[in-house]
Amino acid sequence: MHLRDLNGYLQELAENNNRPWFVMNKPRYDILREEFLELVTQVIAETGKFDREVKFCNPKKAIFRINRDVRFAHDKSPYKTNFSAALAPSDLRRPSQSGGPTYYFQLNGHGQLQFGAGEYMPPPHRLRALRRHMVEDAAGFRKALASRGLKATYGTIQNEGKLQRPPKGFDPGHEHIEFIKLKSFFVWTDVDLDLNDPDALVPMIAGGFRDALPLVQWMRAARVDEEDGTAA
């Protein structure tokens, strides 16, 4: 992928976030999107070597649209200023609704790669399942968080969207209570890229996903009760 071209395009888009500019520069976007599609295809192939669940992920469905949903947003800018994709098992059509861990990465106009894995703002049935799983498999969760690769690359789960008090029915003294209070369960990191070395991109992303694998596998084991919804 031509990282310098993508970086320049996204910088210009941020400065001219309007439909006339986007239409005028549509040929540039089309070329870069095809290059990004090839990048996502390669990342899926590399990730599938250690996580067969995403081996057959459709790269076209993995890529996010560049159009923003501005219906309820204060910022009415019509376009995102990054190229992004999420890898999920091929049978997980809409992870944002059905739930389940995904791998995610994006490239922005600041020469940065951002990547991570987990479940961001999971639907209620998945949120309950993950919290219960922390109680029922406390040792497994502790082991996933302590894995060497995850700690080195991400540190720990992002402390975002946290309840002030433990959710109803959970012991305030539980060893994982501060994680149980979270509304999202995601590990995340930012990397400044060498725009002259695009060949390093796929190994870097896939390597980061491999480091998150223990947490992803632990999350997949969280089962949804029948009264909460369908099985995860």
TORVONU-18135 format. One record per residue (C-alpha): residue number from 1; x, y, z. Coordinates in pm, whole numbers, plus 50000, padded with zeros to 5 digits. Each point is the difference from the previous one (the first is absolute). Example, Ala and Ser with C-alpha at 12.3 -4.5 7.8 and 13.67 -1.06 7.14 Angstrom:
<rs>
+-----+-------+-------+-------+
: num :  east : north :    up :
+-----+-------+-------+-------+
:   1 : 51230 : 49550 : 50780 :
:   2 : 50137 : 50344 : 49934 :
+-----+-------+-------+-------+
</rs>
This chain:
<rs>
+-----+-------+-------+-------+
: num :  east : north :    up :
+-----+-------+-------+-------+
:   1 : 50000 : 50000 : 50000 :
:   2 : 50124 : 50351 : 49915 :
:   3 : 49999 : 50137 : 50354 :
:   4 : 50117 : 50348 : 49905 :
:   5 : 49719 : 50034 : 49747 :
:   6 : 49744 : 49881 : 50253 :
:   7 : 50138 : 50228 : 50270 :
:   8 : 49989 : 50300 : 49769 :
:   9 : 49649 : 49921 : 49882 :
:  10 : 49865 : 49967 : 50356 :
:  11 : 50167 : 50326 : 50105 :
:  12 : 49836 : 50182 : 49708 :
:  13 : 49666 : 49836 : 50073 :
:  14 : 50016 : 50123 : 50360 :
:  15 : 50054 : 50354 : 49869 :
:  16 : 49727 : 49970 : 49734 :
:  17 : 49741 : 49774 : 50155 :
:  18 : 49719 : 50069 : 49757 :
:  19 : 49829 : 49822 : 49713 :
:  20 : 50127 : 50222 : 49711 :
:  21 : 50365 : 49937 : 50097 :
:  22 : 49936 : 49629 : 50051 :
:  23 : 49833 : 49963 : 49659 :
:  24 : 50280 : 50192 : 49829 :
:  25 : 50258 : 49771 : 50161 :
:  26 : 49799 : 49678 : 49960 :
:  27 : 50257 : 49840 : 49764 :
:  28 : 50265 : 50035 : 50271 :
:  29 : 49766 : 49846 : 50256 :
:  30 : 49916 : 49707 : 49772 :
:  31 : 50366 : 49915 : 49945 :
:  32 : 50084 : 50025 : 50370 :
:  33 : 49697 : 49794 : 50099 :
:  34 : 50107 : 49720 : 49765 :
:  35 : 50347 : 50009 : 50154 :
:  36 : 49845 : 49992 : 50348 :
:  37 : 49784 : 49704 : 49897 :
:  38 : 50314 : 49812 : 49901 :
:  39 : 50160 : 50093 : 50332 :
:  40 : 49698 : 49868 : 50193 :
:  41 : 50008 : 49680 : 49792 :
:  42 : 50365 : 49946 : 50096 :
:  43 : 49932 : 50074 : 50368 :
:  44 : 49717 : 49745 : 50002 :
:  45 : 50227 : 49740 : 49842 :
:  46 : 50275 : 50057 : 50258 :
:  47 : 49759 : 50012 : 50293 :
:  48 : 49830 : 49683 : 49878 :
:  49 : 50326 : 49812 : 50047 :
:  50 : 49963 : 50020 : 50379 :
:  51 : 49625 : 50066 : 50031 :
:  52 : 49799 : 49780 : 49767 :
:  53 : 49677 : 50168 : 50112 :
:  54 : 50075 : 50298 : 49773 :
:  55 : 50173 : 49810 : 49720 :
:  56 : 49699 : 50034 : 49771 :
:  57 : 49901 : 50353 : 50099 :
:  58 : 49879 : 50190 : 49693 :
:  59 : 50238 : 50296 : 49951 :
:  60 : 49736 : 50208 : 49822 :
:  61 : 49765 : 49962 : 50296 :
:  62 : 50284 : 50066 : 50245 :
:  63 : 50063 : 50351 : 49867 :
:  64 : 49802 : 50286 : 50151 :
:  65 : 49831 : 50252 : 49775 :
:  66 : 50163 : 50341 : 49985 :
:  67 : 49662 : 50170 : 50036 :
:  68 : 49915 : 50109 : 50353 :
:  69 : 49660 : 49948 : 50160 :
:  70 : 49914 : 50359 : 50090 :
:  71 : 49634 : 49952 : 50090 :
:  72 : 50056 : 50052 : 50373 :
:  73 : 50349 : 50149 : 49990 :
:  74 : 50091 : 50356 : 50094 :
:  75 : 50279 : 49988 : 49742 :
:  76 : 49833 : 49990 : 49658 :
:  77 : 50320 : 49935 : 49802 :
:  78 : 49892 : 49742 : 49742 :
:  79 : 50319 : 49792 : 49982 :
:  80 : 50230 : 49815 : 50235 :
:  81 : 50364 : 50103 : 49989 :
:  82 : 50140 : 49649 : 50033 :
:  83 : 49992 : 49667 : 49818 :
:  84 : 49891 : 49722 : 50236 :
:  85 : 49906 : 49634 : 50013 :
:  86 : 49877 : 49741 : 50252 :
:  87 : 50068 : 49628 : 49979 :
:  88 : 49739 : 49763 : 50141 :
:  89 : 49907 : 49636 : 49946 :
:  90 : 49827 : 49952 : 49665 :
:  91 : 49674 : 49897 : 50170 :
:  92 : 49998 : 50316 : 50215 :
:  93 : 49823 : 50228 : 49756 :
:  94 : 49938 : 50303 : 50220 :
:  95 : 50221 : 49987 : 50311 :
:  96 : 49876 : 50341 : 50115 :
:  97 : 49652 : 49848 : 50048 :
:  98 : 50060 : 49630 : 50065 :
:  99 : 50317 : 50047 : 50200 :
: 100 : 50328 : 49815 : 50003 :
: 101 : 50365 : 50110 : 49995 :
: 102 : 50151 : 50154 : 49688 :
: 103 : 50342 : 50112 : 49886 :
: 104 : 50009 : 50363 : 49886 :
: 105 : 50250 : 50231 : 49833 :
: 106 : 50002 : 50339 : 49836 :
: 107 : 50237 : 50235 : 49818 :
: 108 : 49961 : 50375 : 50047 :
: 109 : 50143 : 50314 : 49844 :
: 110 : 50255 : 50051 : 50279 :
: 111 : 50221 : 49714 : 49887 :
: 112 : 49863 : 49773 : 50268 :
: 113 : 49883 : 49641 : 50014 :
: 114 : 49749 : 49922 : 50273 :
: 115 : 49908 : 49640 : 50074 :
: 116 : 49842 : 49788 : 50268 :
: 117 : 49748 : 49729 : 50083 :
: 118 : 49707 : 49923 : 50224 :
: 119 : 49640 : 50116 : 50026 :
: 120 : 49926 : 50372 : 49990 :
: 121 : 49666 : 50094 : 50159 :
: 122 : 49856 : 49649 : 49962 :
: 123 : 49620 : 49956 : 49995 :
: 124 : 49836 : 49929 : 50337 :
: 125 : 49989 : 49620 : 49967 :
: 126 : 50372 : 49985 : 49921 :
: 127 : 50084 : 50246 : 50277 :
: 128 : 49823 : 49778 : 50253 :
: 129 : 50169 : 49690 : 49859 :
: 130 : 50349 : 50151 : 50024 :
: 131 : 49944 : 50120 : 50356 :
: 132 : 49873 : 49659 : 50107 :
: 133 : 50294 : 49837 : 49827 :
: 134 : 50240 : 50210 : 50207 :
: 135 : 49843 : 49852 : 50312 :
: 136 : 49966 : 49642 : 49876 :
: 137 : 50347 : 49989 : 49843 :
: 138 : 50190 : 50250 : 50211 :
: 139 : 50325 : 49805 : 49965 :
: 140 : 49969 : 49983 : 49621 :
: 141 : 49940 : 50374 : 49977 :
: 142 : 50297 : 50067 : 50226 :
: 143 : 50217 : 49777 : 49781 :
: 144 : 49888 : 50174 : 49679 :
: 145 : 50083 : 50344 : 50140 :
: 146 : 50338 : 49877 : 50123 :
: 147 : 50110 : 49856 : 49664 :
: 148 : 50339 : 50138 : 49906 :
: 149 : 49908 : 50122 : 49653 :
: 150 : 49683 : 50177 : 50108 :
: 151 : 50172 : 50181 : 50286 :
: 152 : 50295 : 50104 : 49783 :
: 153 : 49789 : 50130 : 49710 :
: 154 : 49689 : 50135 : 50170 :
: 155 : 50052 : 50014 : 50374 :
: 156 : 49645 : 49913 : 50106 :
: 157 : 49637 : 50058 : 49907 :
: 158 : 49915 : 50364 : 49933 :
: 159 : 49832 : 50171 : 50296 :
: 160 : 49713 : 50158 : 49806 :
: 161 : 49627 : 50026 : 50071 :
: 162 : 50024 : 49876 : 50356 :
: 163 : 49714 : 49976 : 50250 :
: 164 : 50045 : 50180 : 50331 :
: 165 : 49852 : 49706 : 50191 :
: 166 : 50008 : 49625 : 49936 :
: 167 : 49711 : 49876 : 49783 :
: 168 : 49712 : 49840 : 50187 :
: 169 : 50065 : 49645 : 50111 :
: 170 : 50382 : 50018 : 50003 :
: 171 : 50216 : 49982 : 50312 :
: 172 : 50172 : 50337 : 50060 :
: 173 : 50295 : 49810 : 50145 :
: 174 : 50061 : 49780 : 49698 :
: 175 : 50359 : 50006 : 49876 :
: 176 : 49887 : 50117 : 49652 :
: 177 : 49735 : 50248 : 50114 :
: 178 : 50174 : 50299 : 49838 :
: 179 : 49984 : 49817 : 49666 :
: 180 : 49643 : 49881 : 50064 :
: 181 : 49898 : 50366 : 50030 :
: 182 : 50124 : 50072 : 49646 :
: 183 : 49758 : 50045 : 49708 :
: 184 : 50263 : 49913 : 49738 :
: 185 : 50271 : 49736 : 49998 :
: 186 : 50264 : 50105 : 49751 :
: 187 : 50378 : 50012 : 49981 :
: 188 : 50145 : 50272 : 49781 :
: 189 : 50327 : 50160 : 49895 :
: 190 : 50133 : 50267 : 49760 :
: 191 : 50315 : 49970 : 49790 :
: 192 : 50177 : 50272 : 49804 :
: 193 : 50072 : 49859 : 49654 :
: 194 : 50297 : 50026 : 49772 :
: 195 : 49814 : 50110 : 49688 :
: 196 : 50292 : 49882 : 49788 :
: 197 : 49967 : 49641 : 50124 :
: 198 : 49654 : 49869 : 49900 :
: 199 : 50126 : 49639 : 50006 :
: 200 : 50017 : 50016 : 50381 :
: 201 : 49627 : 50070 : 50028 :
: 202 : 49852 : 49650 : 49968 :
: 203 : 50247 : 49830 : 50240 :
: 204 : 49948 : 50281 : 50252 :
: 205 : 49619 : 49973 : 49995 :
: 206 : 49991 : 49620 : 50000 :
: 207 : 50260 : 49989 : 50276 :
: 208 : 49788 : 50233 : 50210 :
: 209 : 49695 : 49783 : 49943 :
: 210 : 50197 : 49691 : 50104 :
: 211 : 50090 : 50174 : 50327 :
: 212 : 49628 : 50058 : 50066 :
: 213 : 49904 : 49639 : 49921 :
: 214 : 49985 : 49875 : 50364 :
: 215 : 49744 : 50268 : 50085 :
: 216 : 49802 : 49941 : 49680 :
: 217 : 49981 : 49626 : 50068 :
: 218 : 49895 : 50059 : 50359 :
: 219 : 49720 : 50232 : 49881 :
: 220 : 49876 : 49745 : 49748 :
: 221 : 49948 : 49755 : 50285 :
: 222 : 49749 : 50237 : 50166 :
: 223 : 49660 : 49843 : 49938 :
: 224 : 49670 : 50184 : 49986 :
: 225 : 49714 : 49860 : 50211 :
: 226 : 49684 : 49912 : 49812 :
: 227 : 49800 : 50266 : 50182 :
: 228 : 50254 : 50262 : 49891 :
: 229 : 50015 : 49908 : 49634 :
: 230 : 50151 : 49752 : 49759 :
: 231 : 50330 : 49825 : 50072 :
: 232 : 50315 : 50195 : 49929 :
+-----+-------+-------+-------+
</rs>
